[in-house]
């Protein structure tokens, strides 16, 4: 399967979304078509090794990053005061 070509501005936004605690990987998938493993690959490519390890430790098992672990009460991907598309 071919890896999608991602614009530099989109790479920056994907990294930002991956770091955000309340943005699930499903939101990245819907917006950019990258599943969790592709996001992990992107993060590994774009970050320093120590930053990547810190990020992986932070998101592993985090309920807000994985829809299956997330409360059913949460129906949105973003905080209402967070990033607003233009």
C-alpha positions as CSV (number, residue, x, y, z in Angstrom):
1,X,0.0,0.0,0.0
2,X,1.4,3.4,-1.0
3,X,2.0,6.0,1.7
4,X,0.1,9.2,1.1
5,X,2.0,12.3,0.2
6,X,1.5,14.8,3.0
7,X,2.1,18.5,2.7
8,X,4.5,20.0,5.3
9,X,1.8,22.1,6.9
10,X,-0.3,18.9,7.3
11,X,2.6,17.1,8.8
12,X,2.9,19.9,11.4
13,X,-0.9,19.7,12.2
14,X,-0.8,15.9,12.4
15,X,2.1,16.1,14.9
16,X,0.1,18.7,16.9
17,X,-3.0,16.5,16.9
18,X,-1.0,13.5,18.0
19,X,0.4,15.4,20.9
20,X,-3.0,16.7,22.1
21,X,-4.4,14.6,24.8
22,X,-8.0,14.9,23.7
23,X,-7.6,14.3,20.0
24,X,-8.1,10.6,19.3
25,X,-6.3,8.8,16.5
26,X,-9.7,8.3,14.9
27,X,-9.8,12.1,14.3
28,X,-6.5,12.0,12.6
29,X,-7.7,9.1,10.5
30,X,-10.9,11.0,9.5
31,X,-9.0,14.2,8.7
32,X,-5.8,12.9,7.0
33,X,-6.4,9.3,6.3
34,X,-3.6,8.0,8.5
35,X,-4.3,5.2,10.9
36,X,-2.6,4.9,14.3
37,X,0.4,2.9,13.0
38,X,1.0,5.5,10.2
39,X,0.9,8.3,12.7
40,X,3.4,6.4,14.8
41,X,5.7,6.0,11.8
42,X,5.3,9.7,11.0
43,X,6.1,10.7,14.5
44,X,9.2,8.5,14.5
45,X,10.4,10.1,11.3
46,X,9.8,13.7,12.3
47,X,10.8,13.7,15.9
48,X,14.1,13.3,17.8
49,X,14.3,9.8,19.3
50,X,14.0,11.1,22.9
51,X,10.9,13.1,22.0
52,X,9.4,10.2,20.2
53,X,9.9,7.9,23.2
54,X,8.4,10.5,25.5
55,X,5.3,10.8,23.2
56,X,4.9,7.0,22.9
57,X,5.0,6.7,26.7
58,X,2.5,9.5,27.0
59,X,-0.1,8.1,24.5
60,X,0.2,4.4,25.2
61,X,-3.0,3.2,26.8
62,X,-4.3,6.8,27.2
63,X,-8.1,6.5,27.0
64,X,-8.6,9.8,25.3
65,X,-6.3,8.8,22.3
66,X,-8.1,5.6,21.6
67,X,-11.8,5.5,20.8
68,X,-12.2,2.0,22.2
69,X,-10.9,3.2,25.6
70,X,-12.8,6.5,25.5
71,X,-16.0,7.1,27.5
72,X,-19.2,6.7,25.4
73,X,-20.3,10.2,26.7
74,X,-17.6,11.9,24.5
75,X,-18.9,12.3,21.0
76,X,-16.5,14.9,19.7
77,X,-12.8,14.8,18.6
78,X,-11.9,18.3,19.8
79,X,-12.3,20.5,22.8
80,X,-14.8,23.3,21.9
81,X,-12.1,26.0,22.5
82,X,-9.4,24.2,20.6
83,X,-8.3,24.6,17.0
84,X,-11.0,25.9,14.7
85,X,-10.7,25.1,10.9
86,X,-10.8,28.3,8.8
